[in-house]
């Protein structure tokens, strides 16, 4: 274990943004307008957490909590797409739990090589070559790249030990780990010598298991007193808990039975992470080790309280870490319980995977009416509308029109009508503070809109041509209508309703 041990950090992660698409026109000799050839932007890099066997602490992230992936490159002319941004892979120790800022578990990284994409890179924008179609042959715009995800996450390291040694400070836990395994933790004759969990590998016959020395617990550890709350999380994954009781303590009010009751009370009040499926600590297999039996008074006390502890249904071992007494029976008993716990885990049913496909009639967005400081407004929330808004260059009128067409086809205008929106109402697209706000103007269904979608003309597809007689008849009708209009105006002038400006007098008014 490193001296600088950090088992909880908060990271500010930023995925790479996608590159912008390009609006370009191919230009060659004798081909001044060769068609659109703008390339697409590259995808932004994602932030990936991956279990690394060489990583044992979160110290590097404690020192540098801000991490950002590479952005995607923009597209270019001649149909050249931008390069994708490189993913940022962050190595973490095995047993790292990833949570969001609200405390919800996002991932539990167990197993070498396990990884989780915590922040996805933004999509690259399409160039005008990809936007071209039969109706829109030469788009004069391109889509912008999406920004990458940004979020704060909390990394918590929970040791993957099979056995946890728990007890009061200076109970001899570190000494016990040093004689059972090859670990060499710091050992001294003062409280809270152990400031970080120490792991050791123990071999008993054909069984191998790991033992964790948890820093000393005191009354109120579940509330954060001492070091208990900081390191009790390392006990959550352990299948066997070993109470190490100091039988040679001279502190007033301390005895083996009282120490055991105090630690049991703290374990019962500590609530493990329910989202990880952890059992309460009080339900784990527990053994009792009466330590420091090399002291004559301590051995007498241990033999005195051993029957009372066994009457509670606990396995009790009298050992001396200094004199190496009683270690083999303890090691084999721990191996037996660890093997039983592993066998039970192997037969546990795998978690059921629940698939929730999107409903057939799901539009992918919702429209709701909200109250703001300036009055009511309508908010459109959905993945596709929000993404389309982010990809739109609002300085380009054609790009804005393309966005309006996409929203209309998606049914946003119909839903706004159903929600009670009228022309001039404030509409917000997006669920965050950087949402787009505009005054809604419904699409007019008259005039130029009747010619079809933007970039197209329905008149070009008309194949029927009027005959000469039909043209002559239409011309006669227009001439007759014009003559009738002139006759009506002449009659109104003669009746005195209005006068020509050339014949006005001072007391006449032109209507």
C-alpha positions in Angstrom: 0.0 0.0 0.0 1.3 3.5 -0.8 1.9 5.9 2.0 -0.3 8.6 0.3 -3.5 6.6 0.2 -6.6 8.3 -1.2 -9.8 6.3 -1.5 -12.4 9.0 -2.3 -12.1 11.8 -4.9 -14.4 14.1 -6.9 -13.6 14.5 -10.6 -14.7 17.1 -13.0 -14.9 15.3 -16.4 -15.4 16.8 -19.8 -15.7 14.7 -23.0 -14.5 16.0 -26.3 -16.7 18.1 -28.5 -17.5 16.9 -32.0 -15.9 18.8 -35.0 -18.1 21.1 -37.1 -19.2 20.1 -40.6 -18.2 22.2 -43.5 -20.2 23.9 -46.3 -18.1 23.7 -49.4 -18.6 23.6 -53.2 -16.4 21.7 -55.5 -14.6 23.9 -57.9 -12.7 22.5 -60.9 -11.7 23.8 -64.3 -14.7 23.9 -66.6 -16.9 23.0 -63.5 -17.5 26.2 -61.6 -20.3 24.7 -59.6 -19.4 21.0 -59.2 -21.7 20.4 -56.3 -21.3 20.2 -52.5 -18.2 18.5 -51.1 -18.1 19.6 -47.5 -16.9 16.8 -45.1 -18.2 15.8 -41.7 -16.7 16.7 -38.4 -15.0 14.0 -36.3 -16.5 12.5 -33.1 -15.2 13.9 -29.8 -13.3 11.6 -27.5 -15.0 9.9 -24.5 -13.8 9.6 -20.9 -13.4 5.9 -20.0 -12.7 4.5 -16.5 -10.8 1.2 -16.7 -9.5 -1.1 -14.0 -5.7 -1.3 -14.0 -3.8 -3.8 -11.9 -1.0 -1.3 -11.4 -3.3 1.2 -9.8 -3.8 1.0 -6.0 -4.9 4.5 -5.0 -6.8 7.5 -6.3 -4.0 9.9 -5.4 -3.4 11.2 -9.0 -7.0 12.3 -9.3 -6.9 13.9 -5.9 -4.1 16.1 -7.2 -5.5 16.7 -10.7 -9.3 16.4 -10.5 -10.0 18.1 -13.9 -9.8 15.8 -16.9 -10.8 16.5 -20.5 -10.8 14.3 -23.6 -9.7 15.4 -27.1 -12.1 17.3 -29.4 -12.9 16.0 -32.9 -11.4 17.8 -35.8 -13.6 19.8 -38.2 -14.3 18.6 -41.7 -12.8 20.1 -44.8 -13.6 20.5 -48.5 -13.2 17.8 -51.1 -15.3 15.4 -48.9 -12.6 15.1 -46.2 -13.9 14.1 -42.8 -12.4 15.3 -39.6 -10.4 13.0 -37.4 -12.1 11.5 -34.3 -10.8 12.7 -30.9 -8.9 10.2 -28.9 -10.6 8.7 -25.9 -9.3 9.6 -22.4 -8.7 6.3 -20.5 -8.4 6.8 -16.7 -6.9 3.8 -14.8 -8.6 3.1 -11.5 -8.0 0.4 -8.8 -10.2 -2.7 -8.8 -13.2 -2.2 -6.5 -13.8 1.5 -7.5 -17.4 2.6 -7.2 -18.5 5.5 -9.5 -21.3 7.8 -8.2 -22.8 11.0 -9.5 -23.0 14.2 -7.5 -26.3 13.1 -6.0 -24.9 9.8 -4.7 -26.4 7.4 -7.2 -24.2 4.5 -8.3 -23.2 4.7 -11.9 -20.8 1.8 -12.1 -19.1 -0.8 -9.9 -15.7 -1.6 -11.5 -14.8 -5.2 -10.4 -12.5 -7.4 -12.4 -9.3 -6.7 -14.3 -10.0 -4.8 -17.5 -13.5 -3.8 -16.5 -14.3 -0.4 -17.9 -17.2 2.1 -18.1 -17.7 5.1 -20.4 -18.5 7.8 -17.9 -18.7 10.8 -20.3 -19.5 10.4 -24.0 -18.0 12.6 -26.7 -20.1 14.7 -28.9 -21.2 13.8 -32.4 -19.5 15.4 -35.3 -21.6 17.8 -37.5 -22.6 16.7 -41.0 -21.1 18.6 -43.9 -23.2 19.9 -46.8 -22.3 16.8 -48.8 -24.1 14.6 -46.4 -27.0 17.0 -46.2 -27.6 17.0 -50.0 -30.6 15.2 -51.3 -32.8 15.1 -54.4 -34.8 18.1 -53.2 -31.8 20.0 -51.6 -29.1 19.6 -54.2 -26.7 22.2 -52.9 -27.1 23.0 -49.2 -25.5 26.3 -48.2 -25.0 25.2 -44.6 -23.5 22.5 -42.4 -24.3 21.2 -39.0 -22.2 22.1 -35.9 -20.5 19.5 -33.7 -22.2 18.5 -30.5 -20.5 19.5 -27.2 -19.2 16.6 -25.1 -20.8 15.6 -21.8 -19.6 17.4 -18.7 -20.3 16.1 -15.2 -18.9 15.7 -11.7 -18.4 12.1 -10.4 -17.3 10.7 -7.1 -14.9 7.8 -7.1 -14.8 5.6 -4.0 -12.4 2.8 -3.5 -13.7 -0.3 -1.7 -11.1 -2.9 -1.0 -11.7 -6.4 -2.4 -10.6 -8.3 0.6 -12.1 -11.6 1.8 -11.5 -11.0 5.5 -11.6 -7.8 7.4 -9.8 -7.3 10.8 -11.8 -4.8 12.9 -11.4 -3.6 16.4 -10.3 -0.8 18.7 -7.1 1.1 18.0 -3.9 -0.7 19.2 -5.7 -4.1 19.3 -3.0 -5.7 17.3 -4.6 -5.9 13.9 -1.5 -4.7 12.0 0.6 -7.2 13.9 -1.8 -10.0 13.0 -1.7 -9.1 9.3 2.1 -9.1 9.4 2.4 -12.6 10.8 -0.4 -14.1 8.7 0.9 -12.7 5.4 3.9 -11.1 3.8 2.5 -7.6 4.4 4.6 -5.2 6.4 2.3 -2.5 7.8 3.4 0.2 10.2 3.3 -1.0 13.8 3.7 1.2 16.9 2.6 1.4 20.5 0.2 4.4 20.0 -3.4 4.7 18.8 -4.3 5.2 15.1 -1.0 3.9 13.9 -2.8 2.5 10.9 -4.1 5.4 8.7 -4.8 3.3 5.5 -6.2 -0.2 5.0 -3.4 -2.8 4.7 -3.9 -5.8 2.5 -2.2 -9.1 2.9 -2.4 -12.5 1.1 -2.7 -15.5 3.4 -2.1 -19.1 2.3 -3.7 -21.9 4.3 -3.3 -25.3 2.7 -4.6 -25.0 -0.8 -6.6 -21.9 -0.1 -5.5 -18.3 -0.8 -7.4 -15.3 0.5 -6.8 -11.7 1.3 -7.0 -10.0 4.6 -7.6 -6.3 5.2 -6.5 -4.4 8.3 -9.1 -1.7 8.8 -8.0 1.4 10.8 -9.2 1.3 14.4 -12.9 1.9 15.2 -14.2 3.8 18.2 -17.7 4.6 19.5 -19.5 6.8 17.0 -17.5 5.6 14.0 -20.7 5.3 11.9 -21.2 9.0 12.4 -17.7 9.9 11.3 -15.8 9.9 14.7 -12.2 8.8 14.5 -11.4 7.1 11.1 -14.2 4.6 11.1 -16.6 6.3 8.6 -13.7 6.9 6.1 -12.7 3.2 6.0 -15.8 1.2 6.9 -16.5 1.2 3.2 -13.6 -1.2 2.8 -15.4 -3.7 4.9 -18.5 -3.8 2.7 -17.0 -6.3 0.2 -15.6 -8.7 2.9 -17.4 -11.9 3.5 -15.8 -12.6 6.9 -15.3 -10.1 9.7 -12.8 -10.8 12.5 -13.1 -9.0 15.8 -9.5 -8.5 17.1 -9.9 -7.9 20.9 -7.1 -6.5 23.0 -7.0 -8.6 26.2 -4.0 -6.7 27.7 -5.5 -3.2 27.6 -5.2 -1.1 30.8 -7.7 1.6 29.8 -10.5 2.1 32.3 -13.9 0.7 31.2 -12.4 -1.6 28.6 -12.8 -5.4 28.7 -13.2 -8.0 25.9 -17.0 -8.2 26.2 -17.5 -4.5 26.2 -15.2 -3.9 23.3 -17.1 -6.5 21.3 -20.5 -5.0 22.0 -19.3 -1.5 21.1 -17.9 -2.7 17.7 -21.0 -4.8 17.0 -23.2 -1.7 17.7 -21.2 0.4 15.2 -21.4 -2.3 12.6 -25.2 -2.6 13.0 -25.6 1.2 12.6 -23.5 1.4 9.4 -25.6 1.2 6.3 -23.8 -0.3 3.3 -24.6 0.9 -0.2 -27.9 -0.7 -1.1 -27.5 0.0 -4.8 -24.5 -2.4 -4.9 -26.6 -5.2 -3.2 -24.4 -5.3 -0.1 -25.7 -7.1 2.9 -25.7 -5.4 6.3 -22.4 -5.9 8.2 -24.2 -7.5 11.1 -25.2 -10.4 8.8 -21.7 -11.3 7.8 -19.8 -14.3 9.3 -17.9 -13.1 12.4 -15.0 -14.6 14.4 -13.4 -13.4 17.5 -9.6 -13.2 18.1 -8.5 -12.7 21.7 -5.1 -11.2 21.0 -1.9 -10.6 23.1 -2.1 -14.0 24.8 1.7 -13.8 25.4 0.9 -11.6 28.4 0.0 -13.9 31.4 -2.9 -11.7 32.6 -4.2 -11.3 29.1 -4.3 -15.1 28.6 -6.1 -15.6 31.9 -8.7 -13.0 30.8 -9.1 -14.6 27.4 -9.7 -18.1 28.8 -12.2 -16.6 31.2 -14.3 -14.8 28.5 -14.0 -17.5 25.8 -17.0 -19.6 27.1 -19.2 -16.5 27.2 -18.3 -15.6 23.6 -18.9 -19.2 22.4 -22.3 -19.1 24.1 -23.2 -16.4 21.7 -22.5 -18.7 18.8 -19.1 -17.1 17.9 -15.9 -18.9 17.0 -13.2 -17.8 19.4 -9.4 -18.1 19.0 -6.8 -17.1 21.5 -3.6 -16.0 19.7 -0.5 -14.0 20.2 0.8 -12.2 17.1 4.1 -11.4 18.8 4.7 -15.0 20.0 3.1 -16.6 16.9 0.7 -18.6 19.0 -2.6 -20.0 17.7 -2.1 -18.7 14.2 -2.5 -21.9 12.2 -6.0 -22.8 13.6 -7.1 -19.2 12.9 -5.8 -19.3 9.3 -7.5 -22.6 8.5 -10.8 -21.4 10.0 -10.7 -18.3 7.9 -9.9 -20.3 4.8 -12.9 -22.6 5.5 -15.3 -19.6 5.8 -13.9 -17.9 2.8 -14.3 -21.0 0.6 -17.9 -21.3 1.8 -18.6 -17.7 1.0 -17.1 -18.1 -2.5 -19.2 -21.2 -3.2 -22.3 -19.4 -2.2 -21.5 -16.5 -4.5 -20.9 -18.9 -7.4 -24.3 -20.4 -7.0 -26.0 -17.0 -6.7 -28.4 -16.4 -9.7 -27.0 -13.8 -12.1 -28.8 -10.4 -12.2 -31.8 -10.3 -14.6 -31.3 -8.0 -17.5 -34.5 -6.0 -18.1 -35.0 -4.5 -21.6 -37.3 -1.6 -21.9 -37.7 -0.8 -25.6 -39.1 2.5 -26.7 -42.9 2.5 -27.3 -44.0 2.5 -31.0 -45.9 5.8 -30.5 -43.2 7.5 -28.6 -42.4 10.8 -30.3 -39.1 11.2 -28.4 -40.0 14.5 -26.8 -42.5 16.2 -24.5 -44.0 19.7 -24.3 -44.9 21.1 -21.0 -46.1 24.5 -19.8 -44.0 26.1 -17.1 -44.1 29.3 -15.0 -41.3 31.8 -15.3 -40.4 35.2 -13.9 -41.8 36.8 -17.1 -44.9 34.7 -17.3 -45.8 31.3 -18.7 -43.7 29.6 -21.4 -43.5 26.3 -23.2 -40.6 23.9 -22.8 -39.7 21.2 -25.4 -37.7 18.4 -23.8 -36.3 15.6 -25.9 -33.0 14.1 -27.0 -33.5 14.8 -30.7 -34.8 18.3 -30.5 -32.1 19.3 -28.1 -29.4 17.7 -30.3 -30.8 19.4 -33.4 -30.7 22.8 -31.7 -27.1 22.3 -30.6 -26.1 21.4 -34.2 -27.8 24.5 -35.8 -25.8 27.5 -36.9 -28.3 30.3 -36.1 -26.3 32.8 -38.1 -27.3 30.9 -41.3 -30.9 31.5 -42.4 -30.9 28.3 -44.4 -29.7 26.3 -41.4 -32.5 27.8 -39.3 -35.0 26.8 -41.9 -33.7 23.3 -42.0 -34.1 23.1 -38.2 -37.7 24.4 -38.6 -38.4 21.6 -41.1 -37.0 18.9 -38.9 -39.0 20.1 -35.9 -42.2 20.3 -37.9 -41.8 16.8 -39.3 -41.1 15.5 -35.7 -44.5 17.0 -34.6 -43.3 19.7 -32.3 -45.7 22.3 -33.7 -48.7 20.0 -33.4 -47.8 19.4 -29.8 -47.4 23.1 -29.1 -50.9 23.7 -30.5 -52.3 20.9 -28.3 -50.6 22.5 -25.3 -52.3 25.8 -26.0 -49.5 27.8 -27.5 -50.3 30.7 -29.8 -48.2 32.9 -32.1 -45.8 35.0 -30.0 -45.5 32.7 -27.0 -42.1 31.9 -25.6 -40.8 28.5 -26.4 -37.7 26.9 -24.8 -36.0 23.9 -26.4 -33.8 22.0 -23.9 -34.0 21.0 -20.2 -30.9 22.9 -19.1 -29.9 26.5 -18.5 -28.2 26.8 -21.9 -31.5 26.0 -23.8 -32.5 28.0 -26.8 -35.3 30.5 -26.3 -37.4 32.1 -29.1 -40.8 33.5 -29.8 -42.9 30.9 -31.6 -44.3 31.7 -35.0 -46.3 28.8 -36.5 -45.4 27.7 -40.0 -47.7 29.4 -42.5 -49.6 27.1 -44.8 -50.0 29.6 -47.7 -47.8 31.5 -50.2 -44.3 30.2 -50.8 -44.7 27.3 -48.3 -47.2 25.6 -50.7 -44.3 25.2 -53.2 -42.9 22.4 -51.0 -39.9 22.0 -48.7 -37.1 24.4 -48.7 -34.8 23.9 -51.7 -37.5 22.4 -53.8 -40.2 23.6 -56.3 -43.3 21.5 -57.0 -43.8 23.4 -60.2 -40.8 21.6 -61.7 -42.5 18.3 -61.3 -45.7 19.4 -63.2 -46.0 17.5 -66.5 -49.5 18.7 -67.8 -49.3 21.8 -70.1 -52.3 23.9 -71.0 -53.5 23.9 -74.7 -53.7 27.0 -76.9 -57.5 27.2 -76.5 -57.2 27.0 -72.6 -54.6 29.8 -72.7 -56.8 32.0 -74.9 -59.8 31.4 -72.6 -57.8 32.3 -69.5 -56.5 35.5 -71.3 -60.1 36.5 -72.2 -61.2 36.0 -68.6 -58.4 38.1 -67.2 -59.1 40.9 -69.8 -62.9 40.9 -68.9 -62.1 41.0 -65.2 -59.8 44.0 -65.7 -62.4 45.8 -67.8 -65.0 45.3 -65.2 -62.8 46.6 -62.5 -62.0 49.8 -64.5 -65.7 50.3 -65.2 -66.5 50.1 -61.5 -63.9 52.6 -60.6 -65.1 55.0 -63.2 -68.7 54.8 -61.9 -67.4 55.5 -58.3 -65.5 58.6 -59.6 -68.5 60.0 -61.4 -70.7 59.6 -58.3 -68.3 61.8 -56.3 -66.9 59.2 -54.0 -63.3 60.2 -55.0 -61.4 62.5 -57.3 -58.3 62.2 -59.4 -55.4 64.2 -57.9 -55.0 66.3 -61.1 -58.6 67.7 -60.6 -58.6 68.2 -56.9 -59.8 71.5 -55.3 -58.9 72.9 -51.9 -62.1 71.7 -50.4 -62.0 68.1 -51.8 -60.6 65.1 -50.0 -59.1 62.1 -51.7 -60.5 58.9 -50.3 
